[in-house]
């Protein structure tokens, strides 16, 4: 019975740790991606490429 309890606790800790790591990666990744897309929008506008600008604007809305 104790072995089953220990396995269950270990499994729960493992899932919790994975979820925390995933969240921290997402928390760092998305703001950087948003900044890059915003920069790409400005560059496309500066270069007169409005088709690309529209594509990046729709991508930004999805983020």
N, CA, C and O atoms as CSV, one atom per row, in Angstrom:
chain,resi,resn,atom,element,x,y,z
A,1,UNK,N,N,0.822,-1.200,0.000
A,1,UNK,CA,C,0.000,0.000,0.000
A,1,UNK,C,C,0.866,1.265,0.000
A,1,UNK,O,O,0.568,2.236,-0.695
A,2,UNK,N,N,1.939,1.233,0.788
A,2,UNK,CA,C,2.829,2.387,0.848
A,2,UNK,C,C,3.515,2.642,-0.496
A,2,UNK,O,O,3.725,3.791,-0.886
A,3,UNK,N,N,3.856,1.576,-1.187
A,3,UNK,CA,C,4.520,1.717,-2.484
A,3,UNK,C,C,3.584,2.412,-3.472
A,3,UNK,O,O,4.011,3.294,-4.217
A,4,UNK,N,N,2.337,2.026,-3.479
A,4,UNK,CA,C,1.360,2.652,-4.379
A,4,UNK,C,C,1.190,4.134,-4.044
A,4,UNK,O,O,1.082,4.972,-4.939
A,5,UNK,N,N,1.167,4.444,-2.758
A,5,UNK,CA,C,1.002,5.824,-2.322
A,5,UNK,C,C,2.207,6.667,-2.768
A,5,UNK,O,O,2.046,7.787,-3.252
A,6,UNK,N,N,3.416,6.109,-2.596
A,6,UNK,CA,C,4.629,6.814,-2.993
A,6,UNK,C,C,4.665,7.039,-4.508
A,6,UNK,O,O,5.041,8.120,-4.961
A,7,UNK,N,N,4.284,6.042,-5.281
A,7,UNK,CA,C,4.249,6.192,-6.742
A,7,UNK,C,C,3.262,7.275,-7.152
A,7,UNK,O,O,3.530,8.070,-8.053
A,8,UNK,N,N,2.132,7.294,-6.487
A,8,UNK,CA,C,1.113,8.292,-6.789
A,8,UNK,C,C,1.627,9.697,-6.488
A,8,UNK,O,O,1.434,10.617,-7.282
A,9,UNK,N,N,2.283,9.858,-5.336
A,9,UNK,CA,C,2.830,11.164,-4.966
A,9,UNK,C,C,3.919,11.605,-5.942
A,9,UNK,O,O,3.977,12.769,-6.340
A,10,UNK,N,N,4.776,10.667,-6.318
A,10,UNK,CA,C,5.857,10.972,-7.251
A,10,UNK,C,C,5.286,11.390,-8.611
A,10,UNK,O,O,5.779,12.325,-9.242
A,11,UNK,N,N,4.260,10.697,-9.040
A,11,UNK,CA,C,3.630,11.004,-10.318
A,11,UNK,C,C,2.999,12.400,-10.292
A,11,UNK,O,O,3.116,13.159,-11.254
A,12,UNK,N,N,2.340,12.723,-9.200
A,12,UNK,CA,C,1.706,14.040,-9.073
A,12,UNK,C,C,2.759,15.141,-9.060
A,12,UNK,O,O,2.572,16.181,-9.691
A,13,UNK,N,N,3.864,14.925,-8.350
A,13,UNK,CA,C,4.938,15.926,-8.322
A,13,UNK,C,C,5.536,16.116,-9.708
A,13,UNK,O,O,5.851,17.236,-10.109
A,14,UNK,N,N,5.690,15.032,-10.425
A,14,UNK,CA,C,6.248,15.099,-11.772
A,14,UNK,C,C,5.358,15.934,-12.690
A,14,UNK,O,O,5.849,16.783,-13.434
A,15,UNK,N,N,4.044,15.690,-12.636
A,15,UNK,CA,C,3.110,16.465,-13.460
A,15,UNK,C,C,3.142,17.941,-13.081
A,15,UNK,O,O,3.108,18.812,-13.950
A,16,UNK,N,N,3.206,18.215,-11.785
A,16,UNK,CA,C,3.247,19.597,-11.316
A,16,UNK,C,C,4.510,20.290,-11.807
A,16,UNK,O,O,4.457,21.422,-12.289
A,17,UNK,N,N,5.643,19.613,-11.684
A,17,UNK,CA,C,6.907,20.206,-12.129
A,17,UNK,C,C,6.901,20.478,-13.628
A,17,UNK,O,O,7.374,21.526,-14.067
A,18,UNK,N,N,6.371,19.546,-14.417
A,18,UNK,CA,C,6.299,19.750,-15.865
A,18,UNK,C,C,5.421,20.945,-16.203
A,18,UNK,O,O,5.764,21.744,-17.074
A,19,UNK,N,N,4.299,21.067,-15.523
A,19,UNK,CA,C,3.383,22.187,-15.783
A,19,UNK,C,C,4.047,23.515,-15.440
A,19,UNK,O,O,3.881,24.497,-16.163
A,20,UNK,N,N,4.797,23.552,-14.342
A,20,UNK,CA,C,5.474,24.787,-13.951
A,20,UNK,C,C,6.548,25.166,-14.959
A,20,UNK,O,O,6.689,26.340,-15.300
A,21,UNK,N,N,7.305,24.189,-15.439
A,21,UNK,CA,C,8.345,24.474,-16.435
A,21,UNK,C,C,7.723,24.977,-17.727
A,21,UNK,O,O,8.225,25.925,-18.332
A,22,UNK,N,N,6.639,24.352,-18.150
A,22,UNK,CA,C,5.982,24.757,-19.392
A,22,UNK,C,C,5.475,26.190,-19.273
A,22,UNK,O,O,5.627,26.985,-20.201
A,23,UNK,N,N,4.875,26.519,-18.135
A,23,UNK,CA,C,4.349,27.864,-17.938
A,23,UNK,C,C,5.474,28.894,-17.986
A,23,UNK,O,O,5.305,29.954,-18.589
A,24,UNK,N,N,6.612,28.608,-17.369
A,24,UNK,CA,C,7.701,29.576,-17.358
A,24,UNK,C,C,8.264,29.784,-18.759
A,24,UNK,O,O,8.653,30.901,-19.099
A,25,UNK,N,N,8.315,28.745,-19.573
A,25,UNK,CA,C,8.782,28.882,-20.953
A,25,UNK,C,C,7.805,29.743,-21.740
A,25,UNK,O,O,8.220,30.638,-22.476
A,26,UNK,N,N,6.512,29.479,-21.591
A,26,UNK,CA,C,5.506,30.267,-22.300
A,26,UNK,C,C,5.540,31.718,-21.859
A,26,UNK,O,O,5.397,32.623,-22.682
A,27,UNK,N,N,5.730,31.949,-20.558
A,27,UNK,CA,C,5.739,33.308,-20.042
A,27,UNK,C,C,6.883,34.116,-20.645
A,27,UNK,O,O,6.742,35.319,-20.860
A,28,UNK,N,N,8.005,33.473,-20.919
A,28,UNK,CA,C,9.128,34.170,-21.520
A,28,UNK,C,C,9.051,34.241,-23.030
A,28,UNK,O,O,9.592,35.163,-23.640
A,29,UNK,N,N,8.393,33.289,-23.629
A,29,UNK,CA,C,8.366,33.172,-25.087
A,29,UNK,C,C,7.381,34.139,-25.733
A,29,UNK,O,O,7.734,34.825,-26.693
A,30,UNK,N,N,6.168,34.204,-25.231
A,30,UNK,CA,C,5.131,34.989,-25.893
A,30,UNK,C,C,5.406,36.492,-25.912
A,30,UNK,O,O,5.195,37.116,-26.952
A,31,UNK,N,N,5.859,37.101,-24.832
A,31,UNK,CA,C,6.156,38.537,-24.930
A,31,UNK,C,C,7.243,38.838,-25.967
A,31,UNK,O,O,7.172,39.838,-26.681
A,32,UNK,N,N,8.240,37.967,-26.040
A,32,UNK,CA,C,9.301,38.157,-27.027
A,32,UNK,C,C,8.750,38.011,-28.449
A,32,UNK,O,O,9.112,38.775,-29.344
A,33,UNK,N,N,7.883,37.035,-28.643
A,33,UNK,CA,C,7.271,36.832,-29.954
A,33,UNK,C,C,6.406,38.024,-30.343
A,33,UNK,O,O,6.434,38.470,-31.490
A,34,UNK,N,N,5.635,38.539,-29.383
A,34,UNK,CA,C,4.792,39.707,-29.659
A,34,UNK,C,C,5.649,40.909,-30.063
A,34,UNK,O,O,5.313,41.630,-31.003
A,35,UNK,N,N,6.763,41.121,-29.343
A,35,UNK,CA,C,7.652,42.241,-29.689
A,35,UNK,C,C,8.215,42.075,-31.096
A,35,UNK,O,O,8.311,43.044,-31.849
A,36,UNK,N,N,8.589,40.845,-31.452
A,36,UNK,CA,C,9.136,40.596,-32.782
A,36,UNK,C,C,8.090,40.878,-33.855
A,36,UNK,O,O,8.394,41.496,-34.875
A,37,UNK,N,N,6.857,40.426,-33.627
A,37,UNK,CA,C,5.788,40.653,-34.610
A,37,UNK,C,C,5.509,42.148,-34.743
A,37,UNK,O,O,5.301,42.646,-35.849
A,38,UNK,N,N,5.503,42.862,-33.624
A,38,UNK,CA,C,5.282,44.311,-33.686
A,38,UNK,C,C,6.393,44.996,-34.482
A,38,UNK,O,O,6.133,45.910,-35.263
A,39,UNK,N,N,7.616,44.553,-34.281
A,39,UNK,CA,C,8.741,45.106,-35.035
A,39,UNK,C,C,8.590,44.798,-36.529
A,39,UNK,O,O,8.849,45.655,-37.374
A,40,UNK,N,N,8.173,43.581,-36.846
A,40,UNK,CA,C,7.983,43.183,-38.245
A,40,UNK,C,C,6.885,44.022,-38.900
A,40,UNK,O,O,6.987,44.360,-40.080
A,41,UNK,N,N,5.847,44.357,-38.152
A,41,UNK,CA,C,4.768,45.210,-38.674
A,41,UNK,C,C,5.321,46.592,-39.024
A,41,UNK,O,O,5.029,47.135,-40.090
A,42,UNK,N,N,6.114,47.148,-38.126
A,42,UNK,CA,C,6.698,48.469,-38.386
A,42,UNK,C,C,7.631,48.441,-39.600
A,42,UNK,O,O,7.620,49.363,-40.416
A,43,UNK,N,N,8.428,47.393,-39.714
A,43,UNK,CA,C,9.336,47.268,-40.860
A,43,UNK,C,C,8.558,47.127,-42.172
A,43,UNK,O,O,8.912,47.742,-43.178
A,44,UNK,N,N,7.515,46.326,-42.155
A,44,UNK,CA,C,6.709,46.141,-43.366
A,44,UNK,C,C,6.060,47.456,-43.780
A,44,UNK,O,O,5.989,47.780,-44.965
A,45,UNK,N,N,5.588,48.209,-42.790
A,45,UNK,CA,C,4.975,49.508,-43.088
A,45,UNK,C,C,6.014,50.473,-43.648
A,45,UNK,O,O,5.746,51.205,-44.601
A,46,UNK,N,N,7.192,50.467,-43.053
A,46,UNK,CA,C,8.269,51.347,-43.508
A,46,UNK,C,C,8.678,51.032,-44.953
A,46,UNK,O,O,9.002,51.933,-45.727
A,47,UNK,N,N,8.657,49.749,-45.298
A,47,UNK,CA,C,9.052,49.321,-46.646
A,47,UNK,C,C,7.893,49.341,-47.642
A,47,UNK,O,O,8.077,49.025,-48.817
A,48,UNK,N,N,6.707,49.710,-47.174
A,48,UNK,CA,C,5.552,49.801,-48.061
A,48,UNK,C,C,4.943,48.454,-48.428
A,48,UNK,O,O,4.196,48.356,-49.402
A,49,UNK,N,N,5.253,47.429,-47.666
A,49,UNK,CA,C,4.729,46.084,-47.937
A,49,UNK,C,C,3.484,45.870,-47.068
A,49,UNK,O,O,3.558,45.274,-45.994
A,50,UNK,N,N,2.352,46.360,-47.547
A,50,UNK,CA,C,1.142,46.345,-46.739
A,50,UNK,C,C,0.503,44.962,-46.655
A,50,UNK,O,O,-0.250,44.681,-45.722
A,51,UNK,N,N,0.796,44.104,-47.620
A,51,UNK,CA,C,0.286,42.728,-47.543
A,51,UNK,C,C,0.915,42.004,-46.344
A,51,UNK,O,O,0.223,41.338,-45.574
A,52,UNK,N,N,2.235,42.148,-46.204
A,52,UNK,CA,C,2.923,41.536,-45.058
A,52,UNK,C,C,2.444,42.169,-43.755
A,52,UNK,O,O,2.256,41.480,-42.752
A,53,UNK,N,N,2.251,43.472,-43.779
A,53,UNK,CA,C,1.781,44.163,-42.578
A,53,UNK,C,C,0.443,43.586,-42.127
A,53,UNK,O,O,0.244,43.329,-40.939
A,54,UNK,N,N,-0.470,43.382,-43.068
A,54,UNK,CA,C,-1.777,42.816,-42.731
A,54,UNK,C,C,-1.647,41.401,-42.174
A,54,UNK,O,O,-2.358,41.025,-41.242
A,55,UNK,N,N,-0.735,40.623,-42.752
A,55,UNK,CA,C,-0.524,39.257,-42.255
A,55,UNK,C,C,-0.014,39.277,-40.820
A,55,UNK,O,O,-0.483,38.514,-39.975
A,56,UNK,N,N,0.950,40.154,-40.548
A,56,UNK,CA,C,1.493,40.239,-39.194
A,56,UNK,C,C,0.472,40.802,-38.208
A,56,UNK,O,O,0.452,40.406,-37.043
A,57,UNK,N,N,-0.372,41.721,-38.669
A,57,UNK,CA,C,-1.419,42.248,-37.789
A,57,UNK,C,C,-2.402,41.148,-37.380
A,57,UNK,O,O,-2.814,41.076,-36.223
A,58,UNK,N,N,-2.770,40.301,-38.327
A,58,UNK,CA,C,-3.690,39.212,-37.979
A,58,UNK,C,C,-3.005,38.204,-37.055
A,58,UNK,O,O,-3.643,37.639,-36.167
A,59,UNK,N,N,-1.713,37.980,-37.264
A,59,UNK,CA,C,-0.968,37.099,-36.361
A,59,UNK,C,C,-0.913,37.688,-34.956
A,59,UNK,O,O,-1.075,36.971,-33.968
A,60,UNK,N,N,-0.685,38.982,-34.871
A,60,UNK,CA,C,-0.623,39.650,-33.572
A,60,UNK,C,C,-1.950,39.532,-32.828
A,60,UNK,O,O,-1.963,39.359,-31.609
A,61,UNK,N,N,-3.053,39.623,-33.544
A,61,UNK,CA,C,-4.368,39.480,-32.907
A,61,UNK,C,C,-4.552,38.086,-32.320
A,61,UNK,O,O,-5.197,37.924,-31.284
A,62,UNK,N,N,-3.981,37.070,-32.988
A,62,UNK,CA,C,-4.104,35.692,-32.504
A,62,UNK,C,C,-3.248,35.436,-31.271
A,62,UNK,O,O,-3.537,34.536,-30.482
A,63,UNK,N,N,-2.201,36.225,-31.112
A,63,UNK,CA,C,-1.350,36.049,-29.937
A,63,UNK,C,C,-2.025,36.676,-28.753
A,63,UNK,O,O,-1.484,36.648,-27.647
